Every structure is written in structure tokens, then in C-alpha cells.
Amino acid sequence: MQSNKDDKQPVSLPENAYSELKEGEEYKPVLPADRAIKEITPWSVGMGLLMAIIFSAAAAYSGLKIGQVFEAAIPISIIAVGASAALRKKNALGQNVIIQSIGASSGVIVAGAVFTIPGLYILQAKYPEIQVDFWQIFFSS
């Protein structure tokens, strides 16, 4: 049941999305390929960066506290869908992909830093001639 632009009902998948297509049947996707829909917008990039900052801090804390970094893609996707719906954003589906893609990199970035920084300090304790400073940590992570 797809709705048109005039009625304010949410767009959902067509009925044939839930089963195998019959001979000659055509599937019409939610995001049509014949229309150019903006995905990279100031909203999607800004929200993605905000999610990356928030989830980087959370992942750094949990990584240093318990030694495990979580995957942030699913919670970021849920937050992006909720925020887009609350703000009634148009073309939110494509923008949510950008938000999730930018934000999900936070766990990977933090994992590199969280597991590198303690290693440098352990090396410094074993080999006192090794000097660990901010720039070493910055470039190694």
C-alpha cells in the first residue's frame, strides 16, 4: 500500500514485496530509480557527525572500562528514523542511510584508539626509554 503525495499516510512497501514476483509482475521500490532524491544533505551529515561524537564517547568509555567496543550502527539507525519521523523530514530513507554510515564509523575509530593507547603505556612501563606523548598517540590511533 503505497500512498501518493497528496494524502498524509506513510509510505509502505507494496504487497508484492512480501512474496516472490509472478511472471510479468513488476516491483515498484519505495525509492524510485528514475527520480533523483537527495541523500547527502546538511541534516544527514550533521546528524551523522553528532551521532559519531556521541557514540565515540560511549564506545571509548566502554572500551576502556570493560575492554569491548560495541557496534553503533543499529542504535544510530533507530535514532535516525525516530528523529526524522519526529521532525517530519522528507526523503528520510536515503538520509538515514547517510546518518547511519557516518555515525557507525565511531566504533571502528574508537577501537583503534582504545586498544592502541594502553599498549603504548604498557610498552613505556617495560621500556622506560620509550616516551609516549600526545602526538604519538594521535598518529598511532
C-alpha positions as CSV (number, residue, x, y, z in Angstrom):
1,M,0.0,0.0,0.0
2,Q,1.9,3.0,-1.3
3,S,0.5,6.4,-0.8
4,N,0.7,9.3,-3.1
5,K,2.0,12.8,-2.3
6,D,-1.5,14.2,-1.6
7,D,-2.6,12.1,1.3
8,K,-0.5,12.2,4.5
9,Q,-0.3,8.4,5.1
10,P,3.1,6.9,5.5
11,V,4.7,5.1,2.6
12,S,4.9,1.4,3.0
13,L,6.1,-1.5,0.8
14,P,3.9,-2.7,-2.0
15,E,2.0,-6.0,-1.4
16,N,4.3,-7.9,-3.8
17,A,7.4,-7.1,-1.7
18,Y,6.5,-9.9,0.7
19,S,6.4,-12.7,-1.9
20,E,8.1,-14.0,-5.0
21,L,7.1,-12.0,-8.1
22,K,4.8,-13.7,-10.5
23,E,5.5,-13.9,-14.2
24,G,5.2,-10.4,-15.7
25,E,4.7,-8.7,-12.3
26,E,6.8,-5.6,-11.6
27,Y,8.1,-4.4,-8.3
28,K,8.0,-0.7,-7.6
29,P,10.6,0.3,-5.0
30,V,10.0,2.9,-2.3
31,L,12.8,5.0,-3.6
32,P,12.3,5.0,-7.4
33,A,15.4,4.9,-9.6
34,D,14.0,7.4,-12.1
35,R,13.9,10.2,-9.5
36,A,17.0,11.9,-8.1
37,I,16.5,12.0,-4.3
38,K,18.9,14.0,-2.1
39,E,20.6,11.8,0.4
40,I,23.6,13.9,1.3
41,T,22.2,17.0,3.0
42,P,23.4,19.3,5.8
43,W,20.9,17.5,8.0
44,S,22.2,14.0,7.3
45,V,25.9,14.9,7.5
46,G,25.3,17.0,10.7
47,M,23.2,14.3,12.4
48,G,25.7,11.7,11.3
49,L,28.6,13.7,12.9
50,L,26.6,14.3,16.0
51,M,25.9,10.5,16.3
52,A,29.6,9.8,15.7
53,I,30.6,12.1,18.5
54,I,28.1,10.7,21.0
55,F,28.7,7.1,20.2
56,S,32.5,7.6,20.0
57,A,32.4,8.8,23.6
58,A,30.2,5.9,24.7
59,A,32.4,3.3,22.9
60,A,35.6,4.8,24.3
61,Y,34.2,4.6,27.8
62,S,33.0,1.0,27.4
63,G,36.2,0.0,25.6
64,L,38.4,1.3,28.3
65,K,36.2,0.1,31.2
66,I,35.4,-3.4,30.0
67,G,37.6,-3.9,27.0
68,Q,34.8,-4.3,24.5
69,V,33.6,-1.8,21.9
70,F,30.0,-2.1,20.6
71,E,28.7,-1.8,17.1
72,A,26.8,1.5,16.9
73,A,25.0,1.1,13.6
74,I,21.7,-0.3,14.9
75,P,21.1,2.2,17.6
76,I,22.1,5.1,15.3
77,S,19.7,3.8,12.7
78,I,16.9,3.6,15.2
79,I,17.6,7.2,16.5
80,A,17.9,8.5,12.9
81,V,14.5,7.0,11.9
82,G,12.9,8.4,15.1
83,A,14.4,11.8,14.7
84,S,13.5,12.0,11.0
85,A,9.9,11.0,11.8
86,A,9.6,13.4,14.7
87,L,10.8,16.3,12.5
88,R,8.8,15.1,9.5
89,K,11.8,15.1,7.2
90,K,11.1,14.4,3.5
91,N,13.2,11.7,1.8
92,A,14.3,10.5,5.2
93,L,15.0,6.9,4.0
94,G,18.1,7.9,1.9
95,Q,19.2,10.5,4.5
96,N,19.0,7.9,7.3
97,V,21.4,5.7,5.3
98,I,24.0,8.6,5.3
99,I,23.4,9.3,9.0
100,Q,24.0,5.6,9.9
101,S,27.0,5.3,7.7
102,I,28.8,8.3,9.2
103,G,27.8,7.5,12.7
104,A,28.6,3.8,12.6
105,S,32.3,4.6,11.9
106,S,32.6,5.7,15.5
107,G,33.1,2.2,16.9
108,V,35.8,1.4,14.5
109,I,37.7,4.6,15.1
110,V,37.5,4.3,18.8
111,A,38.5,0.7,18.8
112,G,41.8,1.7,17.1
113,A,42.5,4.2,19.8
114,V,41.2,2.3,22.8
115,F,43.4,-0.8,22.1
116,T,46.5,1.3,21.0
117,I,46.8,3.7,23.9
118,P,47.0,1.2,26.7
119,G,49.6,-0.8,24.6
120,L,51.8,2.3,24.3
121,Y,51.7,2.8,28.1
122,I,52.5,-0.9,28.7
123,L,55.5,-0.6,26.4
124,Q,56.6,2.5,28.2
125,A,56.5,0.7,31.5
126,K,58.6,-2.2,30.2
127,Y,61.0,0.0,28.2
128,P,61.5,3.4,30.0
129,E,63.4,4.8,27.1
130,I,60.2,4.9,25.1
131,Q,58.5,8.3,25.5
132,V,54.7,8.4,25.0
133,D,53.3,11.8,24.2
134,F,50.1,13.1,22.7
135,W,51.3,13.2,19.1
136,Q,52.5,9.5,19.2
137,I,49.1,8.5,20.5
138,F,47.3,10.7,17.9
139,F,49.2,9.3,14.9
140,S,49.2,5.7,16.1
141,S,45.5,5.6,16.6
